[in-house]
Amino acid sequence: MPLFMIERNYAEKLDPNAAEAERINLINDSEGVHWLYSFLSADLRKTYCLYDAPTAEAIIRAAQRAGIPADVVVEIDARVLADGSLAPAV
């Protein structure tokens, strides 16, 4: 399944919690997408999330249903390692 990085920008500071994560995961499941993990910015207003999903459109549909932003959705194909070499994304 393709791997995607999603940038999300929030107007208010994000306060992550288990109940909200569970709600988002239930919606994601119904769209066939799987949230792997997220990085949270120091100001608590931006996340970078890694997802497995069939398409970018499935991620956008899930985000809309969950009421969360999906400002930039990029399919990831490879990683650049610290030595400059390329490695598979997963």
N, CA, C and O atoms as a CHARMM CRD file, in Angstrom:
* protein
*
  360
    1    1 MET  N      0.86200  -1.17500   0.00000 PROA 1      0.00000
    2    1 MET  CA     0.00000   0.00000   0.00000 PROA 1      0.00000
    3    1 MET  C      0.90500   1.23300   0.00000 PROA 1      0.00000
    4    1 MET  O      1.92600   1.24500   0.68700 PROA 1      0.00000
    5    2 PRO  N      0.54500   2.26600  -0.75800 PROA 2      0.00000
    6    2 PRO  CA     1.35200   3.49100  -0.80200 PROA 2      0.00000
    7    2 PRO  C      1.46900   4.16700   0.56900 PROA 2      0.00000
    8    2 PRO  O      0.60000   4.03100   1.43100 PROA 2      0.00000
    9    3 LEU  N      2.55500   4.88600   0.73400 PROA 3      0.00000
   10    3 LEU  CA     2.84500   5.62400   1.96600 PROA 3      0.00000
   11    3 LEU  C      2.72000   7.11400   1.67100 PROA 3      0.00000
   12    3 LEU  O      3.17200   7.58600   0.62800 PROA 3      0.00000
   13    4 PHE  N      2.09400   7.86500   2.60800 PROA 4      0.00000
   14    4 PHE  CA     1.86200   9.29100   2.41700 PROA 4      0.00000
   15    4 PHE  C      2.28900  10.08100   3.65300 PROA 4      0.00000
   16    4 PHE  O      2.17600   9.60900   4.78400 PROA 4      0.00000
   17    5 MET  N      2.78700  11.30900   3.40300 PROA 5      0.00000
   18    5 MET  CA     3.06200  12.27600   4.46400 PROA 5      0.00000
   19    5 MET  C      2.01900  13.38100   4.33400 PROA 5      0.00000
   20    5 MET  O      1.81200  13.93600   3.25500 PROA 5      0.00000
   21    6 ILE  N      1.35700  13.69400   5.46800 PROA 6      0.00000
   22    6 ILE  CA     0.31500  14.71600   5.47500 PROA 6      0.00000
   23    6 ILE  C      0.74000  15.84800   6.38900 PROA 6      0.00000
   24    6 ILE  O      1.08900  15.61500   7.54600 PROA 6      0.00000
   25    7 GLU  N      0.71300  17.07400   5.88100 PROA 7      0.00000
   26    7 GLU  CA     0.95100  18.26200   6.70100 PROA 7      0.00000
   27    7 GLU  C     -0.40900  18.82300   7.10000 PROA 7      0.00000
   28    7 GLU  O     -1.27600  19.05500   6.25600 PROA 7      0.00000
   29    8 ARG  N     -0.57900  19.03700   8.41100 PROA 8      0.00000
   30    8 ARG  CA    -1.83200  19.57600   8.93700 PROA 8      0.00000
   31    8 ARG  C     -1.51800  20.84500   9.72500 PROA 8      0.00000
   32    8 ARG  O     -0.65500  20.84100  10.60300 PROA 8      0.00000
   33    9 ASN  N     -2.22600  21.93400   9.40400 PROA 9      0.00000
   34    9 ASN  CA    -2.06600  23.20400  10.10600 PROA 9      0.00000
   35    9 ASN  C     -3.33900  23.49100  10.89600 PROA 9      0.00000
   36    9 ASN  O     -4.44000  23.47800  10.34500 PROA 9      0.00000
   37   10 TYR  N     -3.17900  23.74600  12.17700 PROA 10     0.00000
   38   10 TYR  CA    -4.30700  23.98700  13.08100 PROA 10     0.00000
   39   10 TYR  C     -4.33000  25.44900  13.53000 PROA 10     0.00000
   40   10 TYR  O     -3.27900  26.04000  13.77600 PROA 10     0.00000
   41   11 ALA  N     -5.51600  26.02600  13.63400 PROA 11     0.00000
   42   11 ALA  CA    -5.66400  27.39800  14.11400 PROA 11     0.00000
   43   11 ALA  C     -5.36900  27.49400  15.60700 PROA 11     0.00000
   44   11 ALA  O     -4.80900  28.48700  16.07100 PROA 11     0.00000
   45   12 GLU  N     -5.74100  26.47600  16.34500 PROA 12     0.00000
   46   12 GLU  CA    -5.53600  26.43200  17.79800 PROA 12     0.00000
   47   12 GLU  C     -4.46700  25.40400  18.13800 PROA 12     0.00000
   48   12 GLU  O     -4.16700  24.52200  17.33400 PROA 12     0.00000
   49   13 LYS  N     -3.89800  25.52100  19.32700 PROA 13     0.00000
   50   13 LYS  CA    -2.92800  24.53300  19.78700 PROA 13     0.00000
   51   13 LYS  C     -3.59700  23.17200  19.89500 PROA 13     0.00000
   52   13 LYS  O     -4.71900  23.05200  20.38700 PROA 13     0.00000
   53   14 LEU  N     -2.89700  22.15800  19.43100 PROA 14     0.00000
   54   14 LEU  CA    -3.40900  20.79700  19.44700 PROA 14     0.00000
   55   14 LEU  C     -3.18200  20.17900  20.81600 PROA 14     0.00000
   56   14 LEU  O     -2.11800  20.34500  21.41200 PROA 14     0.00000
   57   15 ASP  N     -4.18100  19.46900  21.30700 PROA 15     0.00000
   58   15 ASP  CA    -4.08500  18.77500  22.59000 PROA 15     0.00000
   59   15 ASP  C     -4.42400  17.30500  22.34900 PROA 15     0.00000
   60   15 ASP  O     -5.55500  16.88500  22.59500 PROA 15     0.00000
   61   16 PRO  N     -3.44900  16.51200  21.86400 PROA 16     0.00000
   62   16 PRO  CA    -3.73300  15.12300  21.52100 PROA 16     0.00000
   63   16 PRO  C     -4.20600  14.31200  22.73200 PROA 16     0.00000
   64   16 PRO  O     -3.74100  14.51200  23.85400 PROA 16     0.00000
   65   17 ASN  N     -5.14400  13.39100  22.47600 PROA 17     0.00000
   66   17 ASN  CA    -5.60600  12.50300  23.54700 PROA 17     0.00000
   67   17 ASN  C     -6.10300  11.20800  22.94000 PROA 17     0.00000
   68   17 ASN  O     -6.38600  11.14100  21.74400 PROA 17     0.00000
   69   18 ALA  N     -6.21000  10.18600  23.76100 PROA 18     0.00000
   70   18 ALA  CA    -6.56000   8.84600  23.29900 PROA 18     0.00000
   71   18 ALA  C     -7.95600   8.78400  22.69500 PROA 18     0.00000
   72   18 ALA  O     -8.16400   8.08400  21.70400 PROA 18     0.00000
   73   19 ALA  N     -8.91400   9.50000  23.27000 PROA 19     0.00000
   74   19 ALA  CA   -10.28400   9.46200  22.75900 PROA 19     0.00000
   75   19 ALA  C    -10.34800  10.03500  21.34100 PROA 19     0.00000
   76   19 ALA  O    -11.02300   9.48000  20.47500 PROA 19     0.00000
   77   20 GLU  N     -9.65000  11.13600  21.10800 PROA 20     0.00000
   78   20 GLU  CA    -9.64100  11.74500  19.77800 PROA 20     0.00000
   79   20 GLU  C     -8.92700  10.83800  18.78200 PROA 20     0.00000
   80   20 GLU  O     -9.38500  10.68200  17.65000 PROA 20     0.00000
   81   21 ALA  N     -7.81100  10.24000  19.19100 PROA 21     0.00000
   82   21 ALA  CA    -7.08700   9.31900  18.31700 PROA 21     0.00000
   83   21 ALA  C     -7.97000   8.13000  17.94000 PROA 21     0.00000
   84   21 ALA  O     -7.96900   7.70500  16.78500 PROA 21     0.00000
   85   22 GLU  N     -8.71800   7.59400  18.89400 PROA 22     0.00000
   86   22 GLU  CA    -9.61400   6.46800  18.61600 PROA 22     0.00000
   87   22 GLU  C    -10.69800   6.86800  17.61800 PROA 22     0.00000
   88   22 GLU  O    -11.00900   6.10900  16.70000 PROA 22     0.00000
   89   23 ARG  N    -11.27400   8.06300  17.79500 PROA 23     0.00000
   90   23 ARG  CA   -12.30900   8.55200  16.88400 PROA 23     0.00000
   91   23 ARG  C    -11.75000   8.67900  15.46700 PROA 23     0.00000
   92   23 ARG  O    -12.39500   8.26400  14.50400 PROA 23     0.00000
   93   24 ILE  N    -10.55500   9.24900  15.33900 PROA 24     0.00000
   94   24 ILE  CA    -9.93000   9.41400  14.02500 PROA 24     0.00000
   95   24 ILE  C     -9.62200   8.05200  13.41800 PROA 24     0.00000
   96   24 ILE  O     -9.84100   7.84700  12.22400 PROA 24     0.00000
   97   25 ASN  N     -9.12100   7.12300  14.21400 PROA 25     0.00000
   98   25 ASN  CA    -8.79500   5.79400  13.69700 PROA 25     0.00000
   99   25 ASN  C    -10.02500   5.05100  13.20100 PROA 25     0.00000
  100   25 ASN  O     -9.93900   4.32800  12.20800 PROA 25     0.00000
  101   26 LEU  N    -11.15500   5.20400  13.85500 PROA 26     0.00000
  102   26 LEU  CA   -12.39100   4.56000  13.38900 PROA 26     0.00000
  103   26 LEU  C    -12.80500   5.10600  12.02800 PROA 26     0.00000
  104   26 LEU  O    -13.21300   4.35000  11.14600 PROA 26     0.00000
  105   27 ILE  N    -12.70000   6.41900  11.86100 PROA 27     0.00000
  106   27 ILE  CA   -13.02100   7.02900  10.56800 PROA 27     0.00000
  107   27 ILE  C    -12.01600   6.56900   9.51200 PROA 27     0.00000
  108   27 ILE  O    -12.39900   6.20500   8.40000 PROA 27     0.00000
  109   28 ASN  N    -10.74000   6.58800   9.86200 PROA 28     0.00000
  110   28 ASN  CA    -9.70400   6.12800   8.92500 PROA 28     0.00000
  111   28 ASN  C     -9.96500   4.70200   8.46700 PROA 28     0.00000
  112   28 ASN  O     -9.86600   4.39800   7.27800 PROA 28     0.00000
  113   29 ASP  N    -10.29800   3.82600   9.41100 PROA 29     0.00000
  114   29 ASP  CA   -10.56800   2.42500   9.07600 PROA 29     0.00000
  115   29 ASP  C    -11.66700   2.30700   8.03200 PROA 29     0.00000
  116   29 ASP  O    -11.57500   1.49200   7.11300 PROA 29     0.00000
  117   30 SER  N    -12.70000   3.11600   8.17400 PROA 30     0.00000
  118   30 SER  CA   -13.81900   3.04100   7.23300 PROA 30     0.00000
  119   30 SER  C    -13.42900   3.52400   5.83600 PROA 30     0.00000
  120   30 SER  O    -14.10100   3.19800   4.85800 PROA 30     0.00000
  121   31 GLU  N    -12.34700   4.29800   5.73600 PROA 31     0.00000
  122   31 GLU  CA   -11.85600   4.78300   4.43900 PROA 31     0.00000
  123   31 GLU  C    -10.67400   3.95200   3.93100 PROA 31     0.00000
  124   31 GLU  O    -10.15100   4.21800   2.84900 PROA 31     0.00000
  125   32 GLY  N    -10.25300   2.95000   4.70500 PROA 32     0.00000
  126   32 GLY  CA    -9.15300   2.09000   4.28500 PROA 32     0.00000
  127   32 GLY  C     -7.77400   2.69000   4.45200 PROA 32     0.00000
  128   32 GLY  O     -6.82600   2.26900   3.78900 PROA 32     0.00000
  129   33 VAL  N     -7.65200   3.68900   5.34900 PROA 33     0.00000
  130   33 VAL  CA    -6.34500   4.31200   5.59100 PROA 33     0.00000
  131   33 VAL  C     -5.86000   3.96900   6.99200 PROA 33     0.00000
  132   33 VAL  O     -6.66200   3.72000   7.89300 PROA 33     0.00000
  133   34 HSD  N     -4.53700   3.95800   7.17000 PROA 34     0.00000
  134   34 HSD  CA    -3.94500   3.58400   8.45400 PROA 34     0.00000
  135   34 HSD  C     -2.94300   4.64500   8.88300 PROA 34     0.00000
  136   34 HSD  O     -1.93200   4.86900   8.21700 PROA 34     0.00000
  137   35 TRP  N     -3.24000   5.29800  10.01300 PROA 35     0.00000
  138   35 TRP  CA    -2.36100   6.31800  10.59400 PROA 35     0.00000
  139   35 TRP  C     -1.23100   5.59600  11.31100 PROA 35     0.00000
  140   35 TRP  O     -1.47800   4.81100  12.22600 PROA 35     0.00000
  141   36 LEU  N      0.00500   5.85200  10.90400 PROA 36     0.00000
  142   36 LEU  CA     1.16000   5.20300  11.51700 PROA 36     0.00000
  143   36 LEU  C      1.65700   5.99900  12.71900 PROA 36     0.00000
  144   36 LEU  O      1.76900   5.45800  13.81900 PROA 36     0.00000
  145   37 TYR  N      1.95600   7.28800  12.51400 PROA 37     0.00000
  146   37 TYR  CA     2.35900   8.18300  13.60200 PROA 37     0.00000
  147   37 TYR  C      2.43400   9.60600  13.08600 PROA 37     0.00000
  148   37 TYR  O      2.36400   9.85300  11.88300 PROA 37     0.00000
  149   38 SER  N      2.57900  10.53700  14.02000 PROA 38     0.00000
  150   38 SER  CA     2.66700  11.95400  13.67100 PROA 38     0.00000
  151   38 SER  C      3.78300  12.62600  14.44800 PROA 38     0.00000
  152   38 SER  O      4.13100  12.21100  15.55300 PROA 38     0.00000
  153   39 PHE  N      4.33700  13.66700  13.85200 PROA 39     0.00000
  154   39 PHE  CA     5.25800  14.56900  14.53400 PROA 39     0.00000
  155   39 PHE  C      4.48600  15.84500  14.82400 PROA 39     0.00000
  156   39 PHE  O      3.73100  16.31700  13.97500 PROA 39     0.00000
  157   40 LEU  N      4.66400  16.40600  16.00700 PROA 40     0.00000
  158   40 LEU  CA     3.96700  17.62300  16.42800 PROA 40     0.00000
  159   40 LEU  C      4.97300  18.75900  16.55700 PROA 40     0.00000
  160   40 LEU  O      6.02100  18.59800  17.18300 PROA 40     0.00000
  161   41 SER  N      4.65600  19.90000  15.96900 PROA 41     0.00000
  162   41 SER  CA     5.55900  21.05900  16.03600 PROA 41     0.00000
  163   41 SER  C      5.63700  21.60300  17.45900 PROA 41     0.00000
  164   41 SER  O      4.76300  21.34400  18.28600 PROA 41     0.00000
  165   42 ALA  N      6.69300  22.35600  17.72800 PROA 42     0.00000
  166   42 ALA  CA     6.91900  22.91000  19.06400 PROA 42     0.00000
  167   42 ALA  C      5.80700  23.86100  19.49100 PROA 42     0.00000
  168   42 ALA  O      5.51600  23.97100  20.68200 PROA 42     0.00000
  169   43 ASP  N      5.18100  24.54800  18.53800 PROA 43     0.00000
  170   43 ASP  CA     4.09100  25.47200  18.89700 PROA 43     0.00000
  171   43 ASP  C      2.72800  24.77700  18.99000 PROA 43     0.00000
  172   43 ASP  O      1.71700  25.42800  19.25400 PROA 43     0.00000
  173   44 LEU  N      2.70000  23.46100  18.77400 PROA 44     0.00000
  174   44 LEU  CA     1.49400  22.62800  18.88700 PROA 44     0.00000
  175   44 LEU  C      0.40700  22.98700  17.87000 PROA 44     0.00000
  176   44 LEU  O     -0.77600  22.75300  18.12000 PROA 44     0.00000
  177   45 ARG  N      0.80200  23.55400  16.72400 PROA 45     0.00000
  178   45 ARG  CA    -0.18700  23.96500  15.71900 PROA 45     0.00000
  179   45 ARG  C      0.02100  23.31600  14.35800 PROA 45     0.00000
  180   45 ARG  O     -0.68200  23.64200  13.40200 PROA 45     0.00000
  181   46 LYS  N      0.97000  22.41000  14.26500 PROA 46     0.00000
  182   46 LYS  CA     1.22800  21.74400  12.98800 PROA 46     0.00000
  183   46 LYS  C      1.63400  20.30800  13.26300 PROA 46     0.00000
  184   46 LYS  O      2.38600  20.03000  14.19700 PROA 46     0.00000
  185   47 THR  N      1.12400  19.38700  12.43000 PROA 47     0.00000
  186   47 THR  CA     1.56900  18.00100  12.50600 PROA 47     0.00000
  187   47 THR  C      2.02300  17.53800  11.13500 PROA 47     0.00000
  188   47 THR  O      1.57200  18.03900  10.10500 PROA 47     0.00000
  189   48 TYR  N      2.91900  16.57700  11.14700 PROA 48     0.00000
  190   48 TYR  CA     3.34200  15.84900   9.95900 PROA 48     0.00000
  191   48 TYR  C      3.04000  14.40000  10.25500 PROA 48     0.00000
  192   48 TYR  O      3.63800  13.80400  11.15000 PROA 48     0.00000
  193   49 CYS  N      2.10800  13.82900   9.50000 PROA 49     0.00000
  194   49 CYS  CA     1.58800  12.50000   9.79800 PROA 49     0.00000
  195   49 CYS  C      1.96900  11.52700   8.69600 PROA 49     0.00000
  196   49 CYS  O      1.92600  11.86700   7.51300 PROA 49     0.00000
  197   50 LEU  N      2.34300  10.31400   9.09000 PROA 50     0.00000
  198   50 LEU  CA     2.67700   9.26600   8.13300 PROA 50     0.00000
  199   50 LEU  C      1.51900   8.27900   8.08600 PROA 50     0.00000
  200   50 LEU  O      1.07100   7.78600   9.12100 PROA 50     0.00000
  201   51 TYR  N      1.03900   7.99400   6.88000 PROA 51     0.00000
  202   51 TYR  CA    -0.11900   7.13000   6.65600 PROA 51     0.00000
  203   51 TYR  C      0.15700   6.10400   5.57200 PROA 51     0.00000
  204   51 TYR  O      0.86900   6.38400   4.60700 PROA 51     0.00000
  205   52 ASP  N     -0.40900   4.91000   5.73300 PROA 52     0.00000
  206   52 ASP  CA    -0.59100   3.95000   4.64900 PROA 52     0.00000
  207   52 ASP  C     -1.99300   4.18800   4.13300 PROA 52     0.00000
  208   52 ASP  O     -2.93100   4.29600   4.92200 PROA 52     0.00000
  209   53 ALA  N     -2.15300   4.27100   2.81700 PROA 53     0.00000
  210   53 ALA  CA    -3.48500   4.50400   2.26200 PROA 53     0.00000
  211   53 ALA  C     -3.50600   4.08000   0.80300 PROA 53     0.00000
  212   53 ALA  O     -2.47400   4.08700   0.13200 PROA 53     0.00000
  213   54 PRO  N     -4.67800   3.71300   0.31800 PROA 54     0.00000
  214   54 PRO  CA    -4.76500   3.34300  -1.09900 PROA 54     0.00000
  215   54 PRO  C     -4.55900   4.53200  -2.02700 PROA 54     0.00000
  216   54 PRO  O     -3.97900   4.39200  -3.10400 PROA 54     0.00000
  217   55 THR  N     -5.03900   5.71600  -1.60400 PROA 55     0.00000
  218   55 THR  CA    -4.91800   6.92600  -2.43200 PROA 55     0.00000
  219   55 THR  C     -4.86900   8.16500  -1.53600 PROA 55     0.00000
  220   55 THR  O     -5.24800   8.11900  -0.36600 PROA 55     0.00000
  221   56 ALA  N     -4.40100   9.25500  -2.10200 PROA 56     0.00000
  222   56 ALA  CA    -4.43500  10.53700  -1.39300 PROA 56     0.00000
  223   56 ALA  C     -5.87800  10.96300  -1.15400 PROA 56     0.00000
  224   56 ALA  O     -6.18700  11.56300  -0.12500 PROA 56     0.00000
  225   57 GLU  N     -6.74900  10.65900  -2.08500 PROA 57     0.00000
  226   57 GLU  CA    -8.16100  11.02200  -1.95600 PROA 57     0.00000
  227   57 GLU  C     -8.80400  10.35600  -0.74300 PROA 57     0.00000
  228   57 GLU  O     -9.64000  10.96600  -0.07700 PROA 57     0.00000
  229   58 ALA  N     -8.42300   9.11300  -0.44900 PROA 58     0.00000
  230   58 ALA  CA    -8.96100   8.42200   0.72900 PROA 58     0.00000
  231   58 ALA  C     -8.54400   9.13800   2.00800 PROA 58     0.00000
  232   58 ALA  O     -9.33500   9.23900   2.94600 PROA 58     0.00000
  233   59 ILE  N     -7.32100   9.63200   2.05400 PROA 59     0.00000
  234   59 ILE  CA    -6.83900  10.38800   3.21700 PROA 59     0.00000
  235   59 ILE  C     -7.63600  11.68800   3.36600 PROA 59     0.00000
  236   59 ILE  O     -8.05000  12.04800   4.46800 PROA 59     0.00000
  237   60 ILE  N     -7.84400  12.37800   2.26000 PROA 60     0.00000
  238   60 ILE  CA    -8.58400  13.64700   2.29600 PROA 60     0.00000
  239   60 ILE  C    -10.02600  13.41100   2.73600 PROA 60     0.00000
  240   60 ILE  O    -10.55600  14.18600   3.53200 PROA 60     0.00000
  241   61 ARG  N    -10.66900  12.35900   2.23800 PROA 61     0.00000
  242   61 ARG  CA   -12.03900  12.04200   2.67100 PROA 61     0.00000
  243   61 ARG  C    -12.09200  11.77900   4.16800 PROA 61     0.00000
  244   61 ARG  O    -12.97900  12.28400   4.85600 PROA 61     0.00000
  245   62 ALA  N    -11.14700  10.99000   4.68000 PROA 62     0.00000
  246   62 ALA  CA   -11.11800  10.68300   6.11300 PROA 62     0.00000
  247   62 ALA  C    -10.90700  11.95500   6.92900 PROA 62     0.00000
  248   62 ALA  O    -11.56400  12.14800   7.95200 PROA 62     0.00000
  249   63 ALA  N    -10.00800  12.81600   6.49300 PROA 63     0.00000
  250   63 ALA  CA    -9.74600  14.06800   7.20600 PROA 63     0.00000
  251   63 ALA  C    -10.99200  14.95000   7.23200 PROA 63     0.00000
  252   63 ALA  O    -11.32200  15.53200   8.26500 PROA 63     0.00000
  253   64 GLN  N    -11.67500  15.04700   6.10600 PROA 64     0.00000
  254   64 GLN  CA   -12.89300  15.86000   6.05500 PROA 64     0.00000
  255   64 GLN  C    -13.93800  15.31300   7.01800 PROA 64     0.00000
  256   64 GLN  O    -14.56700  16.07400   7.75400 PROA 64     0.00000
  257   65 ARG  N    -14.12200  14.00700   7.01600 PROA 65     0.00000
  258   65 ARG  CA   -15.09800  13.39000   7.92200 PROA 65     0.00000
  259   65 ARG  C    -14.72200  13.60100   9.38200 PROA 65     0.00000
  260   65 ARG  O    -15.59700  13.78100  10.23000 PROA 65     0.00000
  261   66 ALA  N    -13.41600  13.57800   9.68200 PROA 66     0.00000
  262   66 ALA  CA   -12.94400  13.75200  11.06400 PROA 66     0.00000
  263   66 ALA  C    -12.89200  15.22000  11.47600 PROA 66     0.00000
  264   66 ALA  O    -12.71500  15.52600  12.65500 PROA 66     0.00000
  265   67 GLY  N    -13.04700  16.13000  10.51400 PROA 67     0.00000
  266   67 GLY  CA   -12.98800  17.55300  10.82300 PROA 67     0.00000
  267   67 GLY  C    -11.58300  18.04000  11.12700 PROA 67     0.00000
  268   67 GLY  O    -11.39400  18.97100  11.91000 PROA 67     0.00000
  269   68 ILE  N    -10.59200  17.40100  10.50000 PROA 68     0.00000
  270   68 ILE  CA    -9.20400  17.81300  10.69300 PROA 68     0.00000
  271   68 ILE  C     -8.61000  18.21700   9.34300 PROA 68     0.00000
  272   68 ILE  O     -9.04400  17.72100   8.30400 PROA 68     0.00000
  273   69 PRO  N     -7.62100  19.11400   9.35100 PROA 69     0.00000
  274   69 PRO  CA    -7.03500  19.55900   8.09000 PROA 69     0.00000
  275   69 PRO  C     -6.16000  18.48400   7.44700 PROA 69     0.00000
  276   69 PRO  O     -5.61900  17.61100   8.12500 PROA 69     0.00000
  277   70 ALA  N     -6.03800  18.56900   6.14200 PROA 70     0.00000
  278   70 ALA  CA    -5.06300  17.78300   5.37900 PROA 70     0.00000
  279   70 ALA  C     -4.55000  18.74100   4.31000 PROA 70     0.00000
  280   70 ALA  O     -4.89900  18.63100   3.13500 PROA 70     0.00000
  281   71 ASP  N     -3.71600  19.67900   4.74100 PROA 71     0.00000
  282   71 ASP  CA    -3.29400  20.78700   3.88600 PROA 71     0.00000
  283   71 ASP  C     -2.40200  20.36200   2.73300 PROA 71     0.00000
  284   71 ASP  O     -2.53600  20.86500   1.61700 PROA 71     0.00000
  285   72 VAL  N     -1.49100  19.43500   3.00200 PROA 72     0.00000
  286   72 VAL  CA    -0.59500  18.92800   1.96700 PROA 72     0.00000
  287   72 VAL  C     -0.53000  17.41600   2.13200 PROA 72     0.00000
  288   72 VAL  O     -0.25500  16.91200   3.22000 PROA 72     0.00000
  289   73 VAL  N     -0.78700  16.69600   1.03900 PROA 73     0.00000
  290   73 VAL  CA    -0.71100  15.22700   1.04500 PROA 73     0.00000
  291   73 VAL  C      0.27200  14.83700  -0.04500 PROA 73     0.00000
  292   73 VAL  O      0.06200  15.14100  -1.21900 PROA 73     0.00000
  293   74 VAL  N      1.36000  14.15500   0.35200 PROA 74     0.00000
  294   74 VAL  CA     2.42600  13.80400  -0.58400 PROA 74     0.00000
  295   74 VAL  C      2.69300  12.31200  -0.48900 PROA 74     0.00000
  296   74 VAL  O      2.90100  11.78100   0.60200 PROA 74     0.00000
  297   75 GLU  N      2.68700  11.63100  -1.63800 PROA 75     0.00000
  298   75 GLU  CA     3.05800  10.21600  -1.64000 PROA 75     0.00000
  299   75 GLU  C      4.57500  10.10300  -1.47300 PROA 75     0.00000
  300   75 GLU  O      5.33600  10.82600  -2.11600 PROA 75     0.00000
  301   76 ILE  N      4.99900   9.19100  -0.60500 PROA 76     0.00000
  302   76 ILE  CA     6.41400   8.98700  -0.28900 PROA 76     0.00000
  303   76 ILE  C      6.89400   7.70600  -0.97400 PROA 76     0.00000
  304   76 ILE  O      6.27400   6.65100  -0.84100 PROA 76     0.00000
  305   77 ASP  N      7.99400   7.81000  -1.70000 PROA 77     0.00000
  306   77 ASP  CA     8.51800   6.65300  -2.41400 PROA 77     0.00000
  307   77 ASP  C      9.83400   6.14700  -1.82600 PROA 77     0.00000
  308   77 ASP  O     10.11700   4.95000  -1.87800 PROA 77     0.00000
  309   78 ALA  N     10.64500   7.06100  -1.26500 PROA 78     0.00000
  310   78 ALA  CA    11.96500   6.66600  -0.77300 PROA 78     0.00000
  311   78 ALA  C     12.39600   7.60100   0.34700 PROA 78     0.00000
  312   78 ALA  O     11.80300   8.65800   0.56100 PROA 78     0.00000
  313   79 ARG  N     13.45000   7.18600   1.06200 PROA 79     0.00000
  314   79 ARG  CA    14.05600   8.01800   2.09700 PROA 79     0.00000
  315   79 ARG  C     15.47600   8.36200   1.66000 PROA 79     0.00000
  316   79 ARG  O     16.13400   7.55500   1.00200 PROA 79     0.00000
  317   80 VAL  N     15.94800   9.54200   2.01600 PROA 80     0.00000
  318   80 VAL  CA    17.34600   9.91900   1.82700 PROA 80     0.00000
  319   80 VAL  C     18.00600   9.77200   3.19000 PROA 80     0.00000
  320   80 VAL  O     17.60700  10.43600   4.14700 PROA 80     0.00000
  321   81 LEU  N     18.99200   8.92500   3.28600 PROA 81     0.00000
  322   81 LEU  CA    19.68500   8.66000   4.55000 PROA 81     0.00000
  323   81 LEU  C     20.77300   9.69900   4.79400 PROA 81     0.00000
  324   81 LEU  O     21.13500  10.45300   3.89000 PROA 81     0.00000
  325   82 ALA  N     21.28800   9.73400   6.01100 PROA 82     0.00000
  326   82 ALA  CA    22.27000  10.73800   6.39600 PROA 82     0.00000
  327   82 ALA  C     23.55200  10.66500   5.55100 PROA 82     0.00000
  328   82 ALA  O     24.26400  11.66100   5.42200 PROA 82     0.00000
  329   83 ASP  N     23.84200   9.51100   4.98600 PROA 83     0.00000
  330   83 ASP  CA    25.03300   9.39300   4.13500 PROA 83     0.00000
  331   83 ASP  C     24.73300   9.76900   2.67900 PROA 83     0.00000
  332   83 ASP  O     25.61300   9.66300   1.82500 PROA 83     0.00000
  333   84 GLY  N     23.50000  10.20800   2.38600 PROA 84     0.00000
  334   84 GLY  CA    23.13000  10.62600   1.04800 PROA 84     0.00000
  335   84 GLY  C     22.56400   9.52300   0.18100 PROA 84     0.00000
  336   84 GLY  O     22.15000   9.77800  -0.94900 PROA 84     0.00000
  337   85 SER  N     22.53900   8.30500   0.68800 PROA 85     0.00000
  338   85 SER  CA    22.00900   7.20000  -0.10500 PROA 85     0.00000
  339   85 SER  C     20.48300   7.15300  -0.01300 PROA 85     0.00000
  340   85 SER  O     19.87700   7.71200   0.90100 PROA 85     0.00000
  341   86 LEU  N     19.88600   6.47200  -0.98500 PROA 86     0.00000
  342   86 LEU  CA    18.43900   6.28700  -0.99300 PROA 86     0.00000
  343   86 LEU  C     18.07900   4.91600  -0.43600 PROA 86     0.00000
  344   86 LEU  O     18.79200   3.93400  -0.64000 PROA 86     0.00000
  345   87 ALA  N     16.95300   4.87600   0.27200 PROA 87     0.00000
  346   87 ALA  CA    16.43700   3.62000   0.81100 PROA 87     0.00000
  347   87 ALA  C     14.92600   3.60600   0.57600 PROA 87     0.00000
  348   87 ALA  O     14.30000   4.66000   0.45600 PROA 87     0.00000
  349   88 PRO  N     14.34500   2.40600   0.51100 PROA 88     0.00000
  350   88 PRO  CA    12.88300   2.35000   0.36700 PROA 88     0.00000
  351   88 PRO  C     12.20000   3.11500   1.49300 PROA 88     0.00000
  352   88 PRO  O     12.75400   3.24300   2.58500 PROA 88     0.00000
  353   89 ALA  N     11.01000   3.62000   1.23300 PROA 89     0.00000
  354   89 ALA  CA    10.28600   4.40800   2.23500 PROA 89     0.00000
  355   89 ALA  C      9.96500   3.59200   3.48100 PROA 89     0.00000
  356   89 ALA  O      9.91200   4.14100   4.58100 PROA 89     0.00000
  357   90 VAL  N      9.75700   2.31600   3.32500 PROA 90     0.00000
  358   90 VAL  CA     9.42700   1.47300   4.48700 PROA 90     0.00000
  359   90 VAL  C     10.51500   0.48000   4.78700 PROA 90     0.00000
  360   90 VAL  O     10.39400  -0.30100   5.73100 PROA 90     0.00000
